[in-house]
Amino acid sequence: MKIGNNHYINRMLLSYLPILFVTASMLIIIFIAIINQNNVRNAIQANQVTAAFIENTVDSSLKNISVDAQKMVETNDELQQFLDGPLDWGMAFDISNLLSNLKVRYGLIDSIYVYRAKDGMVLDQTTMRPIDQFPDQSYIRSSKELLLTGVWTSPRLKESEGIKSPPSVSVISLGLKIPRDSGSLGYLIINIRVSSIESYIKQMIDQKLTVAELFDAQGKPFFDEKSPAASQNNLIANVVSDYTGWTYRIGIKGGKLLDFLFHGSTVWILLALGAIVFAVGATFYVTRRSYKPIEAILQRINHFSSAIKAPDQKENKNEFAFIDNAIERLITNNMAFQEKQQEHSVIRRQQFLQMLLKEEYEGDPVSWEQERHHFGLEAGYFIVAVLELDHYVKFGLNYNPSDQSLFKFIISSVAVEVAEQNGQRIVVEWISKNLLVFLLISEENGSLEHRVLQISEQIRSWVEEHLEFTVTIGVGTAADEESAIGGSFKAAAEAVSHKVTRGTNQVIAGVEITRKHDGELFDYLDTIRTIVRMLRMSEPNWMNELKRLFGMMTLHHLGKDDVDRLLHYFIFHLEYELEGAQLEVEDWLRKAKPGLLLAIEQSDTLMQLEACFQTALEQLAGQLGELAQSRRYNTLMRQIRDYVAEHFMDPNLSLTMLSDLFQINSKYLSQLFKESFGQNFTDFLLELRIEYAKKLLCESEAPVQEISEKVGYLTPTSFIKVFKKIVGLSPGQYRESQTKTFSEEE
């Protein structure tokens, strides 16, 4: 058979290729149309986010300027004096500097000035002049009829001065009366150029792709109407500011063509569907015409199928490997996307629960209803319990982050399982590193507290039995509507905070907690002051008072906040009373204070806090006692030294005599003498006697025996021996040497 004639192949190609081309083209168009639809949604959403960001940024800047200006008006006494008093150029210079500082702080401000109603003078950053000479006098005069409520105005024309400046510029103004209720003293006017706001907004967008517009509350545009308008296409997002009432409009540049490409998707889809219908019909027609040749080919294939060998797998290996890799990537990406969506869902639920517990119900109403339905808040009756890990600092030191996360997952899973076993439905979320919230949701109002107490006790018992740490659970009050869930959470948090006095590893019901008022804490303050006074005076019974203080807090079951407040006051009062004490005590304060503050923050029970305070205060008491004792012995040693200096000639003077005279142990006296004066008592006494003997030898002719008796020696032999040992000469030799020296000097 001759196969040189390709007429049939060409005919088949010419028949099917146009259909394939048209079909493929239409599929591409449909794909592009779908992408365009997604792009429309993404573009609008992106514009919405951008508009919200610009609105928040601009409002924040304007609010900051307004707040600082109001603070200046309400709290600056110098400004009040300037407006109310006689004209003082020095004060005017200070106020001008104040205005300049505000303008420098906020670069958006174009001008700022103060109007004195008393004499019609206007002060800005450069000078003070009458209102008739001020360029913006018309706005000041009109301000007398305006309310000037401190709200930014719509754009207005402000007269300017200067050769290079245009005759008028468009500004927005913030006017504040001084004082705020009447404006009898004057006004503070702040102007911001509209062009500055336009530049500020343009810095936050890509001007090549995005166009931004701003409209006041009446719908009038801020910027040049000739600029590209976002409203020329439908890909726009509008955000209205709650603060100014202005409308921020963000759109994509591209004009009508871009708008048609994005919003002409329906037309493209209709054309594509028509082309597909045409392609299907044409395929059937061509297939019917080509049926007989194809049938002949199929018959021949079937006839020779047994003779056909299996295709070589290596030839198609790369193609199938590519397809396999593509499918694997598709599956992997799809799984990653689903995990991401699940993570976002968890975060969204956590945020919703946080808002619910904090009684914050703002946000997207649609999202709120979705999460509300997810949690099943339509049930109608709720109660909150809070689980706190005991000794969390120890927990963090004993386990690495992975183990901590595992234990937290175990606890939350056990909580859900215990609730299901009791036929209850709860929502469980960790709201902080050591706090887990249970939200029990029920359609029945009866015995909510009893049910959640039962579940909490089972959870607490399970943790104690199976894990190496414990938990304390606080149970709030029942709530019959979702707006009261926040109150139930506060009651539960307050209950679990009382573990500091009630102890850990237990369930505490919120109904058992009675909040102490500030007036009921005065007795504790008196006790604290008494303890500090006894410490300062080194009285021995301060420890009993300290135990009584902690016993009172335990007896009255104070909460963590009250305990923290009292112990912070203890540290403050102790620091205040010991201010200016010796360096040793001040050094103790510097070292002990951080440790006590850390103990207050990290300790779970009052017993731990009492042990920390007792240890620290015992050290302080020891230092204060040593200081007091040192002061007493310093006085005593000065008295002993003076007595020795006066009676050193007494031959009976000794440590034993001084011990009996001053009622102090002789060995301890010798030690104190050495510590106080840097030499032994014997050396000190010998020094006094020898120096006095030298004086007598030089100034008198008395014999050595008489001198020895005068300086406290019973025998001359002892005196001569000691004198020679210390001086190096005998008394006679010393007298001769001194007499010879005196003669030579004469």
GUMARTOR-798604 format. One record per residue (C-alpha): residue in one letter; x, y, z. Coordinates in steps of 0.05 Angstrom, whole numbers, padded with zeros to 5 digits, always signed. Example, Ala and Ser with C-alpha at 12.3 -4.5 7.8 and 13.67 -1.06 7.14 Angstrom:
# residues 2
a+00246-00090+00156;s+00273-00021+00143;
***
This chain:
# residues 746
m+00000+00000+00000;k+00027+00068-00019;i+00026+00117+00036;g+00053+00176-00001;n-00016+00208-00009;n-00031+00250+00054;h-00097+00277+00029;y-00137+00243+00084;i-00090+00267+00139;n-00093+00338+00113;r-00168+00335+00109;m-00173+00310+00181;l-00125+00363+00204;l-00162+00417+00167;s-00227+00391+00197;y-00207+00384+00270;l-00153+00436+00280;p-00201+00496+00272;i-00249+00464+00321;l-00191+00450+00369;f-00166+00521+00360;v-00234+00552+00372;t-00248+00507+00432;a-00180+00520+00463;s-00187+00594+00451;m-00255+00595+00484;l-00229+00556+00544;i-00173+00606+00551;i-00223+00662+00547;i-00266+00629+00601;f-00204+00620+00644;i-00186+00693+00634;a-00257+00713+00650;i-00255+00673+00715;i-00187+00703+00732;n-00216+00772+00717;q-00273+00759+00765;n-00224+00740+00819;n-00182+00800+00801;v-00244+00844+00809;r-00257+00817+00878;n-00184+00821+00898;a-00177+00891+00870;i-00238+00916+00907;q-00215+00882+00971;a-00145+00911+00963;n-00174+00980+00950;q-00218+00971+01012;v-00157+00953+01055;t-00117+01011+01025;a-00173+01061+01037;a-00182+01037+01108;f-00106+01043+01120;i-00104+01114+01091;e-00166+01134+01131;n-00136+01106+01195;t-00068+01140+01183;v-00097+01208+01165;d-00147+01206+01222;s-00092+01186+01270;s-00049+01246+01249;l-00108+01294+01254;k-00128+01265+01321;n-00058+01273+01349;i-00056+01346+01327;s-00126+01358+01356;v-00107+01324+01422;d-00043+01364+01430;a-00080+01428+01412;q-00135+01414+01463;k-00084+01398+01515;m-00049+01464+01501;v-00115+01501+01507;e-00138+01467+01571;t-00073+01459+01610;n-00026+01515+01588;d-00032+01569+01641;e+00016+01614+01603;l-00031+01615+01543;q-00089+01633+01589;q-00048+01690+01620;f-00028+01715+01551;l-00100+01719+01527;d-00130+01746+01592;g-00075+01793+01617;p-00043+01856+01590;l+00000+01851+01527;d+00067+01821+01546;w+00117+01815+01488;g+00160+01766+01527;m+00100+01721+01539;a+00080+01730+01467;f+00149+01705+01446;d+00140+01643+01490;i+00072+01629+01461;s+00099+01638+01391;n+00153+01587+01406;l+00100+01540+01433;l+00062+01547+01368;s+00125+01536+01328;n+00142+01473+01367;l+00073+01445+01352;k+00083+01461+01278;v+00151+01428+01278;r+00124+01367+01313;y+00071+01357+01260;g+00096+01370+01190;l+00026+01372+01162;i+00010+01438+01196;d+00014+01497+01148;s+00000+01552+01198;i-00023+01561+01269;y-00043+01625+01305;v-00078+01651+01367;y-00130+01707+01366;r-00135+01751+01427;a-00208+01774+01435;k-00187+01825+01486;d-00152+01872+01438;g-00162+01838+01370;m-00089+01818+01362;v-00067+01756+01324;l-00003+01719+01343;d+00029+01668+01296;q+00099+01637+01291;t+00132+01701+01267;t+00096+01763+01293;m+00036+01792+01329;r-00008+01843+01293;p-00078+01871+01293;i-00132+01829+01260;d-00141+01882+01206;q-00069+01867+01182;f-00076+01791+01185;p-00087+01756+01118;d-00136+01705+01146;q-00178+01757+01182;s-00242+01737+01147;y-00240+01667+01177;i-00227+01695+01247;r-00285+01743+01241;s-00331+01687+01216;s-00307+01643+01273;k-00345+01687+01322;e-00410+01660+01294;l-00384+01588+01287;l-00389+01536+01342;l-00314+01517+01337;t-00326+01449+01368;g-00256+01425+01354;v-00275+01389+01290;w-00235+01395+01225;t-00271+01437+01173;s-00281+01422+01099;p-00232+01453+01051;r-00233+01529+01049;l-00191+01584+01017;k-00142+01617+01063;e-00111+01684+01045;s-00036+01680+01047;e+00020+01730+01048;g+00088+01734+01016;i+00112+01749+00946;k+00125+01677+00925;s+00061+01649+00957;p-00004+01645+00919;p-00057+01695+00939;s-00098+01639+00971;v-00089+01566+00987;s-00139+01511+01002;v-00135+01488+01074;i-00174+01451+01127;s-00178+01485+01195;l-00185+01464+01267;g-00213+01520+01311;l-00214+01516+01387;k-00247+01566+01434;i-00208+01591+01494;p-00238+01574+01542;r-00273+01516+01509;d-00343+01532+01533;s-00347+01606+01513;g-00286+01629+01473;s-00287+01694+01511;l-00211+01699+01512;g-00198+01681+01440;y-00187+01624+01391;l-00132+01576+01370;i-00133+01563+01295;i-00093+01507+01262;n-00091+01503+01185;i-00067+01444+01143;r-00059+01452+01068;v-00102+01406+01026;s-00042+01396+00981;s-00003+01369+01042;i-00058+01319+01056;e-00057+01300+00982;s+00018+01289+00984;y+00012+01251+01050;i-00039+01204+01019;k+00001+01195+00954;q+00060+01172+00995;m+00018+01112+01017;i-00003+01088+00948;d+00030+01069+00883;q+00010+01128+00839;k+00025+01090+00776;l-00030+01040+00791;t-00076+01072+00842;v-00114+01137+00847;a-00141+01165+00912;e-00196+01216+00923;l-00221+01250+00985;f-00291+01281+00995;d-00318+01321+01053;a-00382+01305+01090;q-00423+01342+01036;g-00390+01301+00980;k-00346+01357+00954;p-00277+01335+00930;f-00214+01358+00966;f-00166+01353+00907;d-00163+01379+00836;e-00224+01355+00797;k-00180+01349+00734;s-00139+01294+00766;p-00154+01221+00747;a-00216+01202+00784;a-00225+01135+00817;s-00300+01140+00805;q-00289+01133+00729;n-00288+01057+00738;n-00325+01009+00782;l-00263+00980+00817;i-00268+01029+00874;a-00273+01025+00950;n-00304+01078+00995;v-00288+01085+01069;v-00322+01138+01111;s-00284+01165+01171;d-00320+01162+01237;y-00277+01219+01262;t-00283+01271+01205;g-00341+01244+01164;w-00297+01248+01102;t-00300+01195+01048;y-00236+01162+01023;r-00243+01132+00953;i-00190+01087+00923;g-00191+01061+00851;i-00147+01030+00798;k-00122+01070+00740;g-00138+01045+00670;g-00200+01080+00647;k-00258+01049+00610;l-00217+00995+00576;l-00194+00966+00642;d-00264+00971+00669;f-00291+00934+00608;l-00238+00880+00614;f-00255+00868+00687;h-00330+00875+00682;g-00341+00848+00612;s-00333+00777+00638;t-00406+00760+00626;v-00400+00778+00552;w-00337+00737+00545;i-00369+00677+00579;l-00430+00681+00533;l-00385+00684+00471;a-00344+00626+00498;l-00405+00584+00510;g-00430+00598+00440;a-00363+00579+00411;i-00363+00514+00452;v-00432+00497+00426;f-00408+00511+00356;a-00346+00468+00368;v-00387+00410+00395;g-00435+00413+00335;a-00377+00418+00286;t-00342+00359+00320;f-00404+00316+00313;y-00411+00336+00240;v-00338+00323+00222;t-00338+00259+00261;r-00399+00232+00224;r-00367+00250+00157;s-00302+00216+00178;y-00335+00157+00212;k-00323+00105+00157;p-00248+00116+00148;i-00240+00116+00224;e-00281+00053+00229;a-00236+00020+00179;i-00176+00041+00218;l-00205+00013+00283;q-00220-00053+00250;r-00150-00058+00225;i-00123-00041+00294;n-00166-00095+00325;h-00144-00143+00272;f-00071-00132+00286;s-00076-00118+00361;s-00045-00185+00378;a+00015-00169+00336;i+00027-00100+00367;k+00081-00099+00420;a+00074-00061+00485;p+00102+00008+00480;d+00170+00022+00510;q+00160+00052+00578;k+00226+00090+00575;e+00202+00131+00516;n+00144+00159+00556;k+00179+00161+00623;n+00194+00236+00624;e+00122+00253+00602;f+00090+00210+00656;a+00141+00234+00707;f+00122+00305+00691;i+00048+00290+00698;d+00061+00253+00763;n+00102+00310+00791;a+00049+00360+00770;i-00006+00321+00805;e+00037+00312+00867;r+00051+00387+00869;l-00023+00401+00861;i-00041+00355+00919;t+00014+00384+00963;n-00007+00455+00949;n-00079+00437+00962;m-00061+00406+01029;a-00019+00466+01048;f-00076+00512+01029;q-00125+00472+01072;e-00077+00474+01132;k-00069+00549+01123;q-00144+00557+01121;q-00151+00515+01184;e-00098+00557+01220;h-00134+00621+01200;s-00200+00591+01224;v-00169+00575+01292;i-00140+00645+01299;r-00206+00675+01278;r-00243+00634+01331;q-00192+00655+01384;q-00201+00728+01366;f-00277+00720+01369;l-00273+00688+01438;q-00227+00743+01463;m-00276+00796+01438;l-00333+00758+01470;l-00298+00753+01538;k-00278+00827+01536;e-00347+00849+01514;e-00322+00879+01449;y-00374+00868+01395;e-00346+00910+01339;g-00324+00885+01271;d-00354+00855+01209;p-00427+00835+01225;v-00425+00777+01175;s-00362+00748+01206;w-00391+00759+01275;e-00453+00720+01257;q-00412+00664+01226;e-00369+00655+01288;r-00430+00664+01333;h-00464+00607+01296;h-00400+00565+01299;f-00397+00571+01375;g-00472+00558+01380;l-00487+00621+01420;e-00561+00615+01400;a-00568+00565+01457;g-00582+00621+01506;y-00548+00602+01572;f-00474+00605+01587;i-00422+00601+01643;v-00347+00611+01641;a-00292+00575+01679;v-00218+00594+01678;l-00163+00542+01688;e-00094+00567+01710;l-00030+00526+01711;d-00002+00525+01782;h+00071+00547+01792;y+00078+00568+01719;v+00150+00591+01727;k+00170+00522+01750;f+00128+00492+01694;g+00166+00534+01643;l+00234+00513+01672;n+00218+00439+01674;y+00191+00431+01603;n+00214+00456+01535;p+00165+00494+01491;s+00145+00432+01452;d+00127+00394+01515;q+00090+00454+01542;s+00047+00457+01479;l+00034+00382+01484;f+00011+00386+01557;k-00034+00445+01540;f-00065+00405+01483;i-00075+00346+01530;i-00110+00389+01582;s-00157+00421+01531;s-00173+00353+01500;v-00187+00324+01569;a-00233+00383+01584;v-00274+00371+01521;e-00277+00296+01533;v-00300+00304+01606;a-00354+00353+01584;e-00379+00305+01531;q-00381+00248+01582;n-00425+00293+01625;g-00470+00309+01565;q-00447+00381+01562;r-00419+00423+01505;i-00361+00470+01520;v-00315+00515+01480;v-00242+00510+01502;e-00188+00560+01483;w-00121+00580+01513;i-00125+00656+01519;s-00055+00665+01548;k+00007+00625+01565;n-00023+00596+01629;l-00098+00609+01625;l-00149+00563+01592;v-00222+00585+01585;f-00282+00538+01586;l-00346+00566+01558;l-00404+00520+01575;i-00463+00530+01528;s-00531+00501+01547;e-00603+00506+01526;e-00625+00495+01598;n-00615+00547+01652;g-00619+00503+01713;s-00558+00485+01756;l-00506+00514+01708;e-00458+00527+01766;h-00466+00456+01793;r-00452+00426+01724;v-00390+00466+01710;l-00364+00455+01781;q-00371+00380+01771;i-00335+00383+01704;s-00280+00427+01734;e-00268+00380+01792;q-00261+00320+01745;i-00211+00358+01702;r-00171+00380+01763;s-00170+00309+01791;w-00148+00280+01723;v-00090+00329+01718;e-00068+00316+01789;e-00070+00240+01778;h-00037+00235+01709;l+00010+00295+01703;e+00067+00321+01745;f+00036+00389+01758;t-00031+00416+01782;v-00083+00467+01761;t-00131+00513+01796;i-00199+00528+01765;g-00243+00588+01779;v-00317+00584+01761;g-00357+00646+01742;t-00430+00663+01748;a-00485+00640+01701;a-00504+00685+01642;d-00571+00682+01606;e-00548+00722+01545;e-00483+00729+01506;s-00472+00800+01528;a-00464+00775+01600;i-00410+00725+01582;g-00357+00778+01596;g-00383+00786+01667;s-00381+00711+01678;f-00308+00711+01654;k-00289+00767+01701;a-00320+00730+01759;a-00282+00666+01740;a-00216+00704+01733;e-00228+00737+01801;a-00242+00669+01832;v-00179+00637+01805;s-00138+00696+01829;h-00158+00679+01901;k-00115+00617+01899;v-00060+00660+01928;t-00096+00656+01995;r-00140+00594+01986;g-00085+00550+01958;t-00071+00516+01892;n-00098+00451+01861;q-00172+00465+01875;v-00236+00491+01844;i-00259+00559+01868;a-00330+00583+01856;g-00341+00656+01839;v-00402+00661+01883;e-00358+00648+01944;i-00314+00708+01930;t-00326+00774+01965;r-00286+00832+01937;k-00251+00874+01990;h-00261+00949+01982;d-00204+00997+01991;g-00232+01021+02057;e-00228+00950+02084;l-00153+00947+02071;f-00133+01002+02119;d-00123+00952+02176;y-00071+00917+02133;l-00035+00983+02120;d-00031+00997+02195;t-00001+00928+02206;i+00050+00939+02151;r+00071+01006+02181;t+00078+00973+02249;i+00123+00918+02221;v+00167+00969+02185;r+00173+01011+02248;m+00192+00951+02291;l+00244+00931+02239;r+00273+01001+02238;m+00276+01003+02315;s+00304+00931+02317;e+00247+00907+02360;p+00246+00831+02367;n+00171+00819+02356;w+00168+00841+02283;m+00166+00768+02260;n+00101+00756+02298;e+00070+00817+02266;l+00092+00793+02197;k+00060+00725+02209;r-00003+00760+02233;l-00005+00802+02169;f-00003+00741+02124;g-00051+00704+02170;m-00102+00761+02162;m-00095+00758+02086;t-00105+00683+02087;l-00164+00687+02136;h-00200+00740+02094;h-00184+00703+02028;l-00157+00764+01991;g-00150+00761+01916;k-00084+00765+01878;d-00095+00839+01861;d-00106+00859+01934;v-00047+00818+01957;d-00002+00849+01904;r-00025+00919+01923;l-00011+00908+01997;l+00058+00877+01986;h+00078+00932+01938;y+00058+00982+01991;f+00100+00942+02042;i+00162+00949+01997;f+00148+01022+01984;h+00139+01039+02058;l+00201+00999+02077;e+00242+01036+02025;y+00213+01103+02049;e+00228+01089+02123;l+00299+01066+02111;e+00317+01122+02063;g+00383+01152+02082;a+00405+01094+02125;q+00474+01064+02127;l+00505+01041+02061;e+00497+00968+02082;v+00421+00977+02089;e+00415+01016+02024;d+00454+00961+01989;w+00405+00910+02017;l+00347+00950+01990;r+00378+00952+01920;k+00390+00877+01920;a+00328+00852+01956;k+00275+00896+01923;p+00279+00864+01853;g+00274+00795+01885;l+00213+00813+01926;l+00179+00845+01865;l+00194+00782+01824;a+00166+00738+01879;i+00101+00779+01880;e+00094+00770+01805;q+00111+00696+01801;s+00087+00665+01866;d+00022+00627+01865;t+00008+00622+01940;l+00013+00666+02001;m+00057+00614+02034;q+00111+00624+01981;l+00106+00700+01988;e+00111+00695+02064;a+00174+00653+02059;c+00207+00702+02010;f+00189+00763+02053;q+00210+00728+02118;t+00278+00709+02089;a+00292+00778+02061;l+00268+00815+02124;e+00309+00769+02169;q+00371+00791+02131;l+00350+00864+02138;a+00336+00855+02213;g+00405+00825+02222;q+00439+00884+02187;l+00398+00934+02226;g+00415+00898+02291;e+00489+00898+02275;l+00484+00971+02257;a+00449+00988+02322;q+00499+00947+02362;s+00557+00979+02326;r+00531+01047+02344;r+00525+01028+02418;y+00595+00999+02421;n+00626+01057+02384;t+00601+01104+02439;l+00625+01056+02492;m+00695+01049+02461;r+00703+01124+02458;q+00687+01127+02532;i+00738+01072+02547;r+00792+01106+02505;d+00781+01172+02541;y+00783+01137+02608;v+00849+01103+02591;a+00879+01169+02566;e+00860+01201+02632;h+00881+01145+02680;f+00941+01113+02644;m+00986+01132+02703;d+00946+01084+02748;p+00990+01022+02757;n+00927+00980+02767;l+00898+00999+02699;s+00885+00935+02658;l+00834+00900+02614;t+00806+00866+02676;m+00796+00932+02711;l+00762+00962+02650;s+00719+00900+02642;d+00693+00907+02713;l+00684+00982+02706;f+00646+00982+02640;q+00611+00914+02648;i+00639+00881+02586;n+00677+00816+02576;s+00752+00827+02576;k+00765+00784+02515;y+00709+00819+02476;l+00735+00886+02501;s+00804+00870+02473;q+00773+00851+02406;l+00730+00914+02403;f+00791+00957+02422;k+00831+00927+02365;e+00773+00936+02315;s+00758+01008+02338;f+00828+01037+02344;g+00872+00992+02302;q+00919+00971+02359;n+00919+00928+02421;f+00900+00956+02489;t+00970+00941+02516;d+01005+00977+02459;f+00958+01036+02466;l+00972+01040+02542;l+01048+01033+02532;e+01048+01088+02480;l+01013+01137+02528;r+01060+01121+02585;i+01125+01124+02545;e+01105+01190+02512;y+01090+01220+02580;a+01156+01193+02607;k+01194+01226+02549;k+01161+01292+02567;l+01181+01286+02641;l+01252+01266+02623;c+01260+01327+02579;e+01223+01379+02620;s+01243+01360+02691;e+01302+01336+02731;a+01263+01284+02770;p+01300+01218+02780;v+01281+01158+02738;q+01249+01123+02798;e+01202+01180+02809;i+01184+01184+02735;s+01170+01109+02733;e+01121+01117+02790;k+01086+01176+02755;v+01075+01137+02691;g+01045+01076+02727;y+01104+01029+02739;l+01113+00999+02808;t+01188+00986+02800;p+01241+01027+02761;t+01269+00963+02733;s+01205+00947+02695;f+01200+01019+02670;i+01273+01021+02645;k+01265+00953+02610;v+01201+00974+02574;f+01228+01044+02557;k+01292+01016+02526;k+01253+00964+02487;i+01208+01016+02455;v+01255+01077+02449;g+01321+01040+02440;l+01355+01080+02496;s+01351+01077+02571;p+01315+01135+02606;g+01382+01165+02628;q+01412+01160+02558;y+01349+01190+02528;r+01353+01250+02576;e+01427+01260+02560;s+01414+01257+02485;q+01357+01307+02490;t+01398+01354+02535;k+01457+01352+02486;t+01412+01366+02427;f+01381+01425+02463;s+01450+01454+02479;e+01474+01447+02408;e+01412+01484+02383;e+01427+01541+02431;
***
